[in-house]
Amino acid sequence: MQEWLREEIGRQGGLTFAEFMANCLYHPQHGYYQSPQVRIGRQGDFFTSSSVHRVFGSLVARQLVDMWRCMGGGEFVVVEQGPGEGHLALDILDDLRQTEPEFYSELRYFLVEQNIVSRQRQSELLIKHQAKVDWALEDEIEPFSGCLLSNELIDAFPVHVVEVRGGELQEVFVVNSNDGFAEDLRAPSTSDLQTHLDWLGCGPVEGNRAEINLEAVRWLHRISARLQRGFILTIDYGYPSKELFAPQRRQGTLLCYDKHQAHDNPYQNAGCQDITTHVDFGALQKAGEDAGLQTLWFGEQYRFLMGLGFVEELMVLQAREQDPLRQRQLRLSLKNLIMPDGGMGDTFKVLVQGKGVGQPDLACARSISEIPLPPPM
Ligand SMILES: C[S@@+](CC[C@H](N)C(=O)[O-])C[C@H]1O[C@@H](n2cnc3c(N)ncnc32)[C@H](O)[C@@H]1O
């Protein structure tokens, strides 16, 4: 990957950070997400909520059932984009087959996956649901009614990196240096960057660096054009725009993951590490409204999971587990899904958008005061 990038940079005189990131992650031969290796879970580079515990998938399944009921039942299509190793799909389908057979019988589940080896692993994992599942590329998805689901998809879209210097928007380009890559601040490669910030009404302040995920907005428009009626359920780490561009966030949010080590240097191990940025949920909501979607719910992952029955699930699982050590392990791994500091509960957000479904009271919106807490010991 490094050799290819150096040649390309030599040929073009520099790549925007978005082009550099797109190649590091998705270059057909050398890109991180094109390689056959396992990327998620203990043997990979990072954990995702669905790789932590199957409870995550069971609770997302509760929300899908609720959406199906809100739509009056009948055929329901779930399109999961960026399904990783397929854990979320498996946990959802296992849960639904057992607890909601009627919904399961109405369901078709599409996985939008471009990597052939990942498709193969997903199809082996989902073998018992093979009559329900199918694979497609995004542009092969037919107009559908149901739910477009993603977990940690948008943080993997290539982003432009910008800085404000002397009141002017500048863009980071990647150039060759003696021992690898270096950055060069130049005039923006496209006027779309300034147009995006003007549309958003928000952006980085003088001296700060930030990422602009133009692809997230384009993606939402493409997806909502295919959604006839139903929901878009987006789970990812990120912030509302004002928090993302807050003056104290001087260096943006770019992070790399390599064998469970997080760091902020995208120029090492090109093609062998994940590169991510936090999602601008304000931009997703605003783009959705432009595209005819309503924001139905937005909040932290812990609130979403609690609303759907996290505490009740934890009590059932604890009661089933007799061994105190295993009970403790269970509590620790589940704690990860909801803990704010260092866990996934707070930085991770959930956005539910709807089209043609009115303003339903979604199951995830149940307030924490309605949760039956266990009696004190
Ligand atoms: C962090 S991983 C997803 C993790 C997974 N959803 C989970 O819960 O374990 C991000 C995935 O999004 C995929 N991806 C990125 N852009 C995509 C696109 N336009 N269509 C489909 N998948 C995409 C990447 O290939 C990668 O597999």
The ligand as an SDF file (V2000), in Angstrom:
LIG
                    3D

 27 29  0  0  0  0  0  0  0  0999 V2000
  -16.1630   -0.9120   11.5730 C   0  0  0  0  0  0  0  0  0  0  0  0
  -16.6810   -1.9610   10.3320 S   0  0  0  0  0  0  0  0  0  0  0  0
  -18.3330   -2.4290   10.7230 C   0  0  0  0  0  0  0  0  0  0  0  0
  -18.5560   -3.2210   11.9290 C   0  0  0  0  0  0  0  0  0  0  0  0
  -19.8070   -4.0440   11.9970 C   0  0  0  0  0  0  0  0  0  0  0  0
  -20.9910   -3.3470   11.5650 N   0  0  0  0  0  0  0  0  0  0  0  0
  -19.9970   -4.5650   13.4070 C   0  0  0  0  0  0  0  0  0  0  0  0
  -20.9720   -4.1950   14.0610 O   0  0  0  0  0  0  0  0  0  0  0  0
  -19.1590   -5.3530   13.8850 O   0  0  0  0  0  0  0  0  0  0  0  0
  -17.0200   -0.8850    8.9690 C   0  0  0  0  0  0  0  0  0  0  0  0
  -17.4190   -1.6450    7.7280 C   0  0  0  0  0  0  0  0  0  0  0  0
  -18.0760   -0.7710    6.8160 O   0  0  0  0  0  0  0  0  0  0  0  0
  -17.7530   -1.1920    5.5180 C   0  0  0  0  0  0  0  0  0  0  0  0
  -18.0790   -0.1560    4.5470 N   0  0  0  0  0  0  0  0  0  0  0  0
  -17.5560    1.0660    4.3770 C   0  0  0  0  0  0  0  0  0  0  0  0
  -18.1540    1.7220    3.3590 N   0  0  0  0  0  0  0  0  0  0  0  0
  -19.1100    0.8870    2.8900 C   0  0  0  0  0  0  0  0  0  0  0  0
  -20.0880    0.9840    1.8610 C   0  0  0  0  0  0  0  0  0  0  0  0
  -20.2050    2.0780    1.1270 N   0  0  0  0  0  0  0  0  0  0  0  0
  -20.9010   -0.0760    1.6670 N   0  0  0  0  0  0  0  0  0  0  0  0
  -20.8050   -1.1750    2.4380 C   0  0  0  0  0  0  0  0  0  0  0  0
  -19.9060   -1.3190    3.4230 N   0  0  0  0  0  0  0  0  0  0  0  0
  -19.0700   -0.3090    3.6380 C   0  0  0  0  0  0  0  0  0  0  0  0
  -16.2780   -1.5020    5.6270 C   0  0  0  0  0  0  0  0  0  0  0  0
  -15.8440   -2.3120    4.5640 O   0  0  0  0  0  0  0  0  0  0  0  0
  -16.2520   -2.2300    6.9670 C   0  0  0  0  0  0  0  0  0  0  0  0
  -16.4510   -3.6040    6.8130 O   0  0  0  0  0  0  0  0  0  0  0  0
  1  2  1  0
  2  3  1  0
  2 10  1  0
  3  4  1  0
  4  5  1  0
  5  6  1  0
  5  7  1  0
  7  8  2  0
  7  9  1  0
 10 11  1  0
 11 12  1  0
 11 26  1  0
 12 13  1  0
 13 14  1  0
 13 24  1  0
 14 15  1  0
 14 23  1  0
 15 16  2  0
 16 17  1  0
 17 18  1  0
 17 23  2  0
 18 19  1  0
 18 20  2  0
 20 21  1  0
 21 22  2  0
 22 23  1  0
 24 25  1  0
 24 26  1  0
 26 27  1  0
M  CHG  2   2   1   9  -1
M  END
$$$$
